Amino acid sequence: MHAKLFNAGCLAVALCAAGAVPAQAQMTWMDRGFVNVNFGAQEASRSLDAGSEFSIYNETGSLSTTQPIDGGALFDIGGGYKVWKNLAVGLSFTRVQSDADITISASVPDPNFFDRTRPLAATSSNAEHSEQAIHLQGTWVMPVTDKFDAAFSFGPTIFNVKQDVATAITVNEPGPTLGSVTLAQEKKTTVGVNFGVDLNYFFMPKIGAGLLVRYAWGSADLDSSSESLTVGGFQIGAGVRLRF
């Protein structure tokens, strides 16, 4: 329900922004460029299924894991430079990080009998997920008044994804029960897309505050998983606006 409300709110802001620019407001953007700094959150709700094998008692055990990958706090900084009329080109950098518990299902060999495995179910905490993204953007700035404008952006996104995955476990006997979990960090770079709306109010000629709503999407193939991991999501943030 929280995710649905978040998405509905983002869509409502975007639609209001689109409708807030009447024909008489098609003013020429007079600045040469802009710098934006935002703090906010990225909404995401997905899971990662992974699998691996590990060695124990001179045999091979199997390991299957599932972990949720949720949104997290967002930091965003970017800028652009006008190249034609109201059109600016530029880029922004975004970082999002979260951590989650891993649900573990393992098949563990027996220390006394060959080729006899036993099931193990457990949970391990603090598996980190982070996304660093560079959004390359074309931005159309539409002044509404001398203090308020709306900016619409679109372009490709380069995602650098870091994901902790469980690669091996140790067990306690008798049981077995989980002893420890070995986490390895997988890194992938992939290309996606972004589009967004920026609503800005200037309480001084070159300094103001704004609200950012953006959707970024990409897909990364991790070595430990047979399914692609979706990255990005709805992003909402607020912060400082500078013009020059």
Secondary structure by P-SEA (a helix, b strand, c coil): caaaaaaaaaaaaaaaaaaccccccccccccccbbbbbbbbbbbbbccccccccccccbbbbbbbbbbbbbcbbbbbcccccccccbbbbbbbbbbbbbbbbbbbbbccccccccbbbbbbbccccbbbbbbbbbbcbbbbbbcccccbbbbbbbbbbbbbbbbbbcccccccccccccbbbbbbbbbbbbbcccbbbbbbbcccccccbbbbbcccbbbbbccccbbbbccccccbbbbbbcc
